[in-house]
Amino acid sequence: MKQKEPKHIDKDFQKNFKKLYKLTKPRSPLCIEFMTEDLPDEWFIDIVKYRKKSGVVTEHFMILQKDLEDWINSYKKDGFKLLTED
């Protein structure tokens, strides 16, 4: 049986996705990005958790836009910080 190739943040989540938020935690190998490909409505938000160095996706799931702030606050309580990108 052929092993499934892991998803990669740069390869699988760049095209057609609008990035909304990026969170990181000091001394953690993980990064979390909130993004959507449900344009222009943005009803569905994808949450992608991946390794910073390799870009390999460790977790990916979808939430509703109305729950976005709750998810961000939950990750902030866990020690993640919101990054601002220029």
VMD Tcl script that builds the backbone (N, CA, C; Angstrom):
set m [mol new atoms 258]
animate dup $m
set s [atomselect $m all]
$s set {name element resname resid chain x y z} {
  {N N MET 1 A 0.843 -1.180 0.000}
  {CA C MET 1 A 0.000 0.000 0.000}
  {C C MET 1 A 0.888 1.243 0.000}
  {N N LYS 2 A 0.579 2.168 -0.887}
  {CA C LYS 2 A 1.355 3.393 -1.003}
  {C C LYS 2 A 0.991 4.354 0.123}
  {N N GLN 3 A 2.025 4.905 0.761}
  {CA C GLN 3 A 1.805 5.845 1.854}
  {C C GLN 3 A 1.410 7.208 1.291}
  {N N LYS 4 A 0.436 7.824 1.922}
  {CA C LYS 4 A -0.064 9.132 1.495}
  {C C LYS 4 A 0.983 10.203 1.787}
  {N N GLU 5 A 1.221 11.059 0.807}
  {CA C GLU 5 A 2.178 12.144 0.991}
  {C C GLU 5 A 1.556 13.223 1.877}
  {N N PRO 6 A 2.293 13.708 2.887}
  {CA C PRO 6 A 1.727 14.734 3.778}
  {C C PRO 6 A 1.499 16.047 3.033}
  {N N LYS 7 A 0.495 16.786 3.481}
  {CA C LYS 7 A 0.221 18.090 2.886}
  {C C LYS 7 A 1.283 19.078 3.342}
  {N N HIS 8 A 1.527 20.069 2.500}
  {CA C HIS 8 A 2.551 21.068 2.779}
  {C C HIS 8 A 1.914 22.453 2.660}
  {N N ILE 9 A 2.216 23.341 3.594}
  {CA C ILE 9 A 1.590 24.658 3.645}
  {C C ILE 9 A 1.853 25.463 2.381}
  {N N ASP 10 A 3.057 25.413 1.853}
  {CA C ASP 10 A 3.386 26.206 0.666}
  {C C ASP 10 A 2.789 25.627 -0.606}
  {N N LYS 11 A 2.707 24.328 -0.673}
  {CA C LYS 11 A 2.251 23.670 -1.894}
  {C C LYS 11 A 0.733 23.540 -1.962}
  {N N ASP 12 A 0.090 23.214 -0.867}
  {CA C ASP 12 A -1.329 22.887 -0.869}
  {C C ASP 12 A -2.260 24.018 -0.434}
  {N N PHE 13 A -1.718 25.063 0.191}
  {CA C PHE 13 A -2.591 26.114 0.733}
  {C C PHE 13 A -2.215 27.517 0.274}
  {N N GLN 14 A -1.567 27.651 -0.860}
  {CA C GLN 14 A -1.218 28.981 -1.359}
  {C C GLN 14 A -2.187 29.452 -2.428}
  {N N LYS 15 A -2.464 28.579 -3.373}
  {CA C LYS 15 A -3.322 28.939 -4.495}
  {C C LYS 15 A -4.783 28.998 -4.048}
  {N N ASN 16 A -5.481 30.033 -4.411}
  {CA C ASN 16 A -6.911 30.225 -4.150}
  {C C ASN 16 A -7.257 30.479 -2.683}
  {N N PHE 17 A -6.297 30.593 -1.806}
  {CA C PHE 17 A -6.586 30.843 -0.397}
  {C C PHE 17 A -6.241 32.290 -0.036}
  {N N LYS 18 A -7.146 32.925 0.702}
  {CA C LYS 18 A -6.890 34.256 1.245}
  {C C LYS 18 A -6.523 34.074 2.709}
  {N N LYS 19 A -5.320 34.497 3.087}
  {CA C LYS 19 A -4.874 34.358 4.472}
  {C C LYS 19 A -5.487 35.465 5.314}
  {N N LEU 20 A -6.029 35.076 6.465}
  {CA C LEU 20 A -6.687 36.031 7.350}
  {C C LEU 20 A -5.842 36.348 8.576}
  {N N TYR 21 A -5.408 35.319 9.289}
  {CA C TYR 21 A -4.626 35.498 10.512}
  {C C TYR 21 A -3.551 34.429 10.593}
  {N N LYS 22 A -2.463 34.782 11.279}
  {CA C LYS 22 A -1.380 33.827 11.519}
  {C C LYS 22 A -0.989 33.949 12.986}
  {N N LEU 23 A -0.932 32.806 13.679}
  {CA C LEU 23 A -0.566 32.792 15.092}
  {C C LEU 23 A 0.660 31.902 15.286}
  {N N THR 24 A 1.488 32.296 16.219}
  {CA C THR 24 A 2.655 31.497 16.559}
  {C C THR 24 A 2.854 31.550 18.071}
  {N N LYS 25 A 3.567 30.581 18.573}
  {CA C LYS 25 A 3.813 30.477 20.009}
  {C C LYS 25 A 5.320 30.447 20.230}
  {N N PRO 26 A 5.827 31.254 21.152}
  {CA C PRO 26 A 7.267 31.248 21.414}
  {C C PRO 26 A 7.768 29.841 21.765}
  {N N ARG 27 A 8.876 29.475 21.180}
  {CA C ARG 27 A 9.537 28.177 21.409}
  {C C ARG 27 A 8.691 26.976 20.996}
  {N N SER 28 A 7.720 27.181 20.147}
  {CA C SER 28 A 6.896 26.082 19.646}
  {C C SER 28 A 7.248 25.833 18.183}
  {N N PRO 29 A 7.287 24.577 17.768}
  {CA C PRO 29 A 7.576 24.288 16.366}
  {C C PRO 29 A 6.365 24.501 15.461}
  {N N LEU 30 A 5.211 24.836 16.051}
  {CA C LEU 30 A 3.975 24.928 15.272}
  {C C LEU 30 A 3.561 26.370 14.998}
  {N N CYS 31 A 2.857 26.533 13.887}
  {CA C CYS 31 A 2.277 27.800 13.481}
  {C C CYS 31 A 0.838 27.507 13.062}
  {N N ILE 32 A -0.070 28.451 13.275}
  {CA C ILE 32 A -1.473 28.266 12.921}
  {C C ILE 32 A -1.895 29.394 11.993}
  {N N GLU 33 A -2.520 29.034 10.878}
  {CA C GLU 33 A -3.028 30.040 9.948}
  {C C GLU 33 A -4.520 29.855 9.743}
  {N N PHE 34 A -5.223 30.974 9.745}
  {CA C PHE 34 A -6.645 31.007 9.429}
  {C C PHE 34 A -6.745 31.551 8.020}
  {N N MET 35 A -7.402 30.823 7.136}
  {CA C MET 35 A -7.513 31.241 5.740}
  {C C MET 35 A -8.822 30.762 5.154}
  {N N THR 36 A -9.163 31.300 3.992}
  {CA C THR 36 A -10.403 30.900 3.348}
  {C C THR 36 A -10.218 30.828 1.842}
  {N N GLU 37 A -10.948 29.923 1.235}
  {CA C GLU 37 A -11.033 29.883 -0.221}
  {C C GLU 37 A -12.484 30.079 -0.649}
  {N N ASP 38 A -13.328 30.405 0.321}
  {CA C ASP 38 A -14.754 30.632 0.098}
  {C C ASP 38 A -14.976 32.114 -0.206}
  {N N LEU 39 A -14.429 32.561 -1.318}
  {CA C LEU 39 A -14.517 33.976 -1.681}
  {C C LEU 39 A -15.716 34.221 -2.580}
  {N N PRO 40 A -16.381 35.316 -2.528}
  {CA C PRO 40 A -16.158 36.473 -1.657}
  {C C PRO 40 A -16.900 36.378 -0.328}
  {N N ASP 41 A -17.652 35.310 -0.087}
  {CA C ASP 41 A -18.502 35.217 1.107}
  {C C ASP 41 A -17.738 35.030 2.408}
  {N N GLU 42 A -16.708 34.220 2.384}
  {CA C GLU 42 A -15.899 33.902 3.574}
  {C C GLU 42 A -16.738 33.323 4.711}
  {N N TRP 43 A -17.685 32.459 4.376}
  {CA C TRP 43 A -18.483 31.778 5.396}
  {C C TRP 43 A -17.683 30.689 6.094}
  {N N PHE 44 A -16.832 30.015 5.324}
  {CA C PHE 44 A -16.058 28.901 5.857}
  {C C PHE 44 A -14.597 29.313 5.984}
  {N N ILE 45 A -14.035 29.046 7.143}
  {CA C ILE 45 A -12.644 29.383 7.432}
  {C C ILE 45 A -11.873 28.085 7.664}
  {N N ASP 46 A -10.747 27.940 6.975}
  {CA C ASP 46 A -9.865 26.795 7.190}
  {C C ASP 46 A -8.842 27.163 8.255}
  {N N ILE 47 A -8.633 26.249 9.199}
  {CA C ILE 47 A -7.568 26.397 10.190}
  {C C ILE 47 A -6.516 25.354 9.852}
  {N N VAL 48 A -5.297 25.834 9.616}
  {CA C VAL 48 A -4.200 24.949 9.229}
  {C C VAL 48 A -3.090 25.089 10.261}
  {N N LYS 49 A -2.766 23.994 10.919}
  {CA C LYS 49 A -1.668 23.962 11.881}
  {C C LYS 49 A -0.518 23.220 11.205}
  {N N TYR 50 A 0.678 23.833 11.184}
  {CA C TYR 50 A 1.810 23.236 10.482}
  {C C TYR 50 A 3.122 23.499 11.213}
  {N N ARG 51 A 4.139 22.720 10.846}
  {CA C ARG 51 A 5.477 22.884 11.425}
  {C C ARG 51 A 6.176 24.054 10.743}
  {N N LYS 52 A 6.763 24.952 11.541}
  {CA C LYS 52 A 7.388 26.168 11.009}
  {C C LYS 52 A 8.527 25.862 10.042}
  {N N LYS 53 A 9.429 24.974 10.423}
  {CA C LYS 53 A 10.622 24.722 9.611}
  {C C LYS 53 A 10.323 23.954 8.333}
  {N N SER 54 A 9.559 22.896 8.434}
  {CA C SER 54 A 9.335 22.032 7.272}
  {C C SER 54 A 8.104 22.422 6.463}
  {N N GLY 55 A 7.130 23.077 7.094}
  {CA C GLY 55 A 5.895 23.432 6.410}
  {C C GLY 55 A 4.903 22.289 6.301}
  {N N VAL 56 A 5.184 21.160 6.941}
  {CA C VAL 56 A 4.298 20.001 6.881}
  {C C VAL 56 A 3.069 20.250 7.752}
  {N N VAL 57 A 1.897 20.055 7.158}
  {CA C VAL 57 A 0.636 20.288 7.858}
  {C C VAL 57 A 0.376 19.150 8.841}
  {N N THR 58 A 0.136 19.508 10.102}
  {CA C THR 58 A -0.149 18.506 11.132}
  {C C THR 58 A -1.638 18.386 11.417}
  {N N GLU 59 A -2.390 19.472 11.131}
  {CA C GLU 59 A -3.828 19.460 11.383}
  {C C GLU 59 A -4.508 20.463 10.451}
  {N N HIS 60 A -5.663 20.081 9.948}
  {CA C HIS 60 A -6.418 20.964 9.051}
  {C C HIS 60 A -7.898 20.686 9.246}
  {N N PHE 61 A -8.662 21.747 9.546}
  {CA C PHE 61 A -10.102 21.586 9.679}
  {C C PHE 61 A -10.785 22.899 9.335}
  {N N MET 62 A -12.099 22.859 9.214}
  {CA C MET 62 A -12.876 24.003 8.768}
  {C C MET 62 A -13.867 24.425 9.856}
  {N N ILE 63 A -14.041 25.743 10.004}
  {CA C ILE 63 A -15.000 26.284 10.959}
  {C C ILE 63 A -15.885 27.303 10.228}
  {N N LEU 64 A -16.933 27.741 10.898}
  {CA C LEU 64 A -17.778 28.802 10.361}
  {C C LEU 64 A -17.186 30.164 10.732}
  {N N GLN 65 A -17.411 31.135 9.893}
  {CA C GLN 65 A -16.859 32.470 10.103}
  {C C GLN 65 A -17.323 33.077 11.422}
  {N N LYS 66 A -18.558 32.788 11.826}
  {CA C LYS 66 A -19.075 33.378 13.076}
  {C C LYS 66 A -18.340 32.864 14.309}
  {N N ASP 67 A -17.636 31.731 14.206}
  {CA C ASP 67 A -16.878 31.167 15.328}
  {C C ASP 67 A -15.410 31.577 15.316}
  {N N LEU 68 A -14.999 32.395 14.357}
  {CA C LEU 68 A -13.588 32.745 14.180}
  {C C LEU 68 A -12.977 33.378 15.426}
  {N N GLU 69 A -13.621 34.384 15.982}
  {CA C GLU 69 A -13.074 35.076 17.156}
  {C C GLU 69 A -12.926 34.135 18.353}
  {N N ASP 70 A -13.861 33.217 18.530}
  {CA C ASP 70 A -13.772 32.248 19.627}
  {C C ASP 70 A -12.543 31.358 19.471}
  {N N TRP 71 A -12.276 30.918 18.235}
  {CA C TRP 71 A -11.109 30.069 17.983}
  {C C TRP 71 A -9.804 30.830 18.206}
  {N N ILE 72 A -9.754 32.072 17.753}
  {CA C ILE 72 A -8.546 32.882 17.953}
  {C C ILE 72 A -8.307 33.099 19.442}
  {N N ASN 73 A -9.353 33.432 20.189}
  {CA C ASN 73 A -9.213 33.634 21.636}
  {C C ASN 73 A -8.787 32.353 22.340}
  {N N SER 74 A -9.275 31.225 21.884}
  {CA C SER 74 A -8.884 29.941 22.465}
  {C C SER 74 A -7.392 29.685 22.279}
  {N N TYR 75 A -6.892 29.946 21.074}
  {CA C TYR 75 A -5.457 29.762 20.825}
  {C C TYR 75 A -4.626 30.774 21.608}
  {N N LYS 76 A -5.124 31.995 21.763}
  {CA C LYS 76 A -4.412 32.999 22.564}
  {C C LYS 76 A -4.305 32.562 24.010}
  {N N LYS 77 A -5.355 31.941 24.548}
  {CA C LYS 77 A -5.318 31.432 25.925}
  {C C LYS 77 A -4.278 30.323 26.075}
  {N N ASP 78 A -4.022 29.609 24.975}
  {CA C ASP 78 A -3.012 28.547 24.986}
  {C C ASP 78 A -1.595 29.079 24.804}
  {N N GLY 79 A -1.448 30.402 24.676}
  {CA C GLY 79 A -0.118 30.998 24.578}
  {C C GLY 79 A 0.297 31.423 23.181}
  {N N PHE 80 A -0.559 31.281 22.199}
  {CA C PHE 80 A -0.230 31.716 20.851}
  {C C PHE 80 A -0.406 33.220 20.730}
  {N N LYS 81 A 0.431 33.835 19.897}
  {CA C LYS 81 A 0.392 35.279 19.660}
  {C C LYS 81 A 0.003 35.528 18.207}
  {N N LEU 82 A -0.788 36.562 17.997}
  {CA C LEU 82 A -1.216 36.950 16.665}
  {C C LEU 82 A -0.077 37.725 15.986}
  {N N LEU 83 A 0.295 37.300 14.795}
  {CA C LEU 83 A 1.340 37.981 14.041}
  {C C LEU 83 A 0.698 38.980 13.079}
  {N N THR 84 A 1.343 40.114 12.901}
  {CA C THR 84 A 0.894 41.064 11.894}
  {C C THR 84 A 1.899 41.011 10.763}
  {N N GLU 85 A 1.393 40.840 9.566}
  {CA C GLU 85 A 2.274 40.768 8.399}
  {C C GLU 85 A 2.188 42.064 7.631}
  {N N ASP 86 A 3.333 42.595 7.260}
  {CA C ASP 86 A 3.397 43.855 6.517}
  {C C ASP 86 A 3.165 43.618 5.045}
}
mol reanalyze $m
mol bondsrecalc $m
mol representation Tube
mol addrep $m
